[in-house]
């Protein structure tokens, strides 16, 4: 999801596998430890861009004052609404919109979170980045999380199956794009830990071509593999040097 452009995710048609993907990814919550160490969540307002089934939105709602879950895919929103009905949180609102059109007021959100929301570093994502920057309060934090294609076993599998998207050159361009716009890059090493190999294979089948699954499963001993992330972190300035409240992301 880059601005107004939208790429359907396989989790929309494989809800069980998508749920397991969330449960098995980063089970020790190293990403959350990093993010909320920089931007404490308690009592804050968070916008979750590309909220999917609401897995993370509801986790964050247990600590945040309010969570806005933005999800453009009607099929993913069906999963999100089902989760909300089952849990009935009072502090979660759903926004049915693309990232380039966020129906929130300026400076109304403390933290923006975009995990695997397809904010790959291209010009296409600028409308979404600008909107996230607009709704952030001065001093607010924006975290864009992607899979690391150059570290860990998960990254190795991604490179084998999608060599162009996860090539060294592609990831270097990705970093350069975000860092040129004031983001700092952090590499987080974690794991993917499945309860059994049946679940592991189910998740792999959701994300990777069917003809690659035997090769992938042969590479993984047991039910755990190393999984690294790239986190692009932006902190909106309180007041820019030129007196403008913030520098708008350029082209």
C-alpha positions, 0 to 999 in steps of 0.5 A: 500500500503506497499512497493510493496504490494497493497490492492485495496481500495473500493473508486476505484469502488465507486468514488462518495462515495470516493469523499464524504469521502474526503469532509466530513472527518476533514472538519475543517482541523485540520490535515492540521493545525497540519502538516503544523504548523510543516512543512510549505507548502508554496514554498515546494515540497510535495510527496503525497503517495497513492494520490487516486483521487488527492483530497489532492494533489490538495489542497496542490498544491494551496500552494506548489511549486510542488506536486508529486501524487503517486498512483499505482491503475490504477482505482484511477489514472483515477479519479486523471487524471480526476481531473487534467483535470478539474482543470489544475494545472501546479505544479502537477505530477503523479507517477504511482508506488508503494510506494517501487519504487519512481522515484524521486532523493535522497533528492528531496522532503520537505514533504511526506504525506501518508494519509490512504495509508496503511502504517500499522506498519508491516515489509511489509511497510519498503520498502515504508518507506525507499523510503520516507526517501530517497527522503526527504531532510535533515530536511524534514518531513514525515507524516503517517496518520491512523484512530484512532481505540481507540477514537471517534465514527468512531473508535468505528464503525471500531472496531465493524466491523474490531475488529482485525485490530482496536484492542487495541493490534493492535494499540499498535503494530502500534505505537511501530513500528513507534516510534522504527523508529524515528516517534513521535505519535500525536492524532488528534480529529476531526469530520466526517460531512456529508451534509445529512444522505443519503451521510453518509450512502453512505460513510459507505456502501463503508467502512463497510459490508452491513449487518452492515449498519443498526446497524451503522446508528442507532448509529449515531444521525444526520449527524456528528460523532467524528473522531480521527486520529493517525499521525506518524511524522518523521523528517529526521535529518540534519546530524546524530551524526555518520556523515552519512546524515541519519539513514536508516530505519532498519528491 
